C-alpha cells in the first residue's frame, strides 16, 4: 500500500541505522567530498619544511580571513606546534570523520598537521547576510527601529543589549535532519516558570523532521492544536517585543535563517497588543487597543451581519436604512449570501495578488481594485453599494490586528460566519461565536490556557487586557504567566 | 489519536467559578416566565423570601461541601451510600437532569421559534444547538467549567438594557402597589414555587466538586451569586410591572422577551433577535455541563468508572440526547397542555431537589459521622 497508517518517519528502521564512526583520513575525506565543486584541498609547507593540508568549502568560509588567520601564520611557523600559530581562538582537535563533515559544512577549515598526525578544526564562517533594518511587518512610528535578521548571533546580540543580565540564558539545539537548523531557546532564569522551559525543551528535542526554513515550521511542530486556525506562538521580528516578553516571564525561540522569533506562552489577547501600546500615553493606548478589538469584531462579523439582516431579519433594520438597502439591492441577481461570497472572494484574490505583485504593478492593482471592482461591480449589478462600503470597512478593520497570522485567521472565521448567517441569521452568528469562543477557551500555548486572563479568570491582569493601564500601576507581572518573580520593581525592606 | 480526557481533574477552580455557575444556572430559563406567574407587586417579597430560603439552602450545601465526603468526590459518595445506592441515586439524578435539560432547551427553542424563526424546522435548530454543545463538552469538564466566565461576560450585561423600563413616562410608583397582599390564591403559591424552582442550580455543584477547590470561601461566593440572581429577578420583575402593569402581565407568555422588543437603537430597530441569540451562550454552557454529567452518570450506572471515557460513548450520549429532544419536542412540547405538564413537572422536581438534596446530604453525613464515633 502507498500509505501506511501510523507509520512515521522516526519508525522507519532504515533511516535510523547509525553509521559506524570512522577516523579521519585524507582519502576518506576526499571520498566524502567527491563531486563538490566548491571544495578546496590545498597543501602548504612551513618554514621548517613541515607539510600541512588545508580542506574547506570555498562558499562557506571567509576567504580573506583564511589568508590572514591561517595560511600566513602557518607558513611562517618556525616550530612544530602549528596550532599555536593560528590566529583564531577557537581551534579544536578532532578525530572522527563525522565531526569533520559537520565542521566543514558549518564553515570551518580542516587542517591536517602531517608530522603531529592530527586534524584541527578552525571555524571561519562567512558572515553573509543583510544588515539590521527596520521591521516591515510590525512598523511603529515611535520606538526602536531595529529588527531581527536571518543570522542567529546578531539576533541574540540585539536581545542581550536590551537585557544585559547573566540570568538571560540561551540553549542551543539542532533540528532538521537535512537542514541542520540551529534553534536557540531563550529565557530569564529565575523569572520564567521552569515548567514552560521544560515543556519547550522537551518539545524542541522531540521535533523529528527533515527541513526547517522558518520559525513557523518549528511552531507547527511545537503547537498542541495542529488543526486550529489560531497561532499558538507569537511571531515577531522586533527585539524590543522579545525583550519585553522575556521580562514578563515568557520564553523565546530563535530559529536560524529566519528573522521571526517565536514567543510563548501567549494568549489570544497578546496578538492584539502592539509595541506602540507601551509608547503612547495610557488613555490613547487604551483607546487604540479597544479600537483594535472592535475592528477584529467588525472584520469577522460585519458582512455576516449584513447577510443575516438582508436574508432573515429585515425587521431589525430602521426604515431609512431599509430604503437605502432596498434601493441598493433592487437590481441584483444574487442573494445577499452569494453577493457577499463573490465580493469577499475577489477581495481575497486582490489581497493575495498585492502581496505577490512587484511594487511597480501595485498602482494597477489599486485601479483594478478600487475602480473596476468597486464602481463597475455596482454598475454591472453584481454587488450592492452598501455591501461595497461594508466590505471596505471590514477589510480595513482586518488590518488593524497587529498580528499577520491572526489577520489570516479572521478571513476564515468571516467565511464561516457568513455561511452560518445565511442559514440561521443572527442566531447563526451567535452560534458561530459560541463555537469560536469555546475553541479559544480550549486552546493552549505551551500547555497554558490561550484565553487567559479571561478564562481562567485573573482579574488583576485585566489592567493590561482590553485597556492598557498606566505603567506605574502595572507593578506586578501578569499572574496568568505564573512568573517566579511577581513584582516588577525592587521592594523596600 | 490523542486521549479523550473528558473528566481530567488536573486543575481545580476557585470559588469565583462557583459564583458564575450558580448565578447563571439560576438565570437559565424559568426567569423568562417568572413575571407571568408572579403577577402581583407583592410577589417582590416572594422573591426576597425565596432568596432568604435559598441562602439557607446554600449554607447547608456549603456545610456539606466542607465535609470530608465531599472532598473525596465519587469515592465520598460511595463511602456515604455504598456502590449500589450511588448507582440508584445517579439513575434518579440522570432522569432529573434529562427533564431539566429538555425543558430548558425546548423552552428556548420555542422562544427562537416565536421571535426569530417562526417557519424554520425546529429539528435543525436542536441539531445545531446540540452540535455546538457537544463540541464545548468534548473539550472536557475543565474547559467547560472555564467557559462559564465567557458566558457570564457575554450575557450578564443584558440586564442593564432594561433600564429604559424604569424611566418611561407611563411608569409610576403606584404600579408597584399593593406591596402587602390583600388576597392570597393558589396562583400565588405556584408563583412562589416557580421562584424557588428558578433559584435551584447550586445543587448541581455537587456534580462538579472534583473540579472545585475545597474550602475556597465557597459560602461567600455562593452568597454573592444568590444575591446577584435575586437582584436580577427583582429588576426584571419590577421592570415588567412598570411596563405591563399587574393586570396585563398574565397575557404575555414571555413578558421579559416582549419587553426587549420595544428596545431600539439607531442601528437596529429590534434588539430582541440579537439578545435572544446571545442567550445561546448560556444554553450551550448548561447543555454542555449537563451533557457531561449525563455521560458521567451513565458511566457510573454501567459500572465503567474505572475505564477511560470513550469518544464512541460520548457520541452515543449526544445522539441519545438529540433523539430525546426531538421526540419530546414532537410528541409533548408541541401540545400546549402536555407542555404545561412537563414544565410543571420540571418546576416541581427542581424545587424538590433544591430543597432536599443539600439537607439530605448534610444530615446523612452528620449521621454517618455520629455512627462512626
Interface residues (C-beta under 8 A of the other chain):
Chain A: X312 X313 X315 X316 X317 X318 X319 X424 X425 X426 X427 X429 X430 X431 X433 X434 X435 X437 X438 X439 X441 X442 X449 X451 X454 X455 X456 X457
Chain B: X13 X14 X16 X17 X112 X116 X117 X125 X128 X129 X132 X135 X136 X139 X140 X143 X146 X147 X148 X149 X150 X153 X154 X266 X267 X268 X269 X270 X273 X274 X276 X277 X278 X280 X281 X284
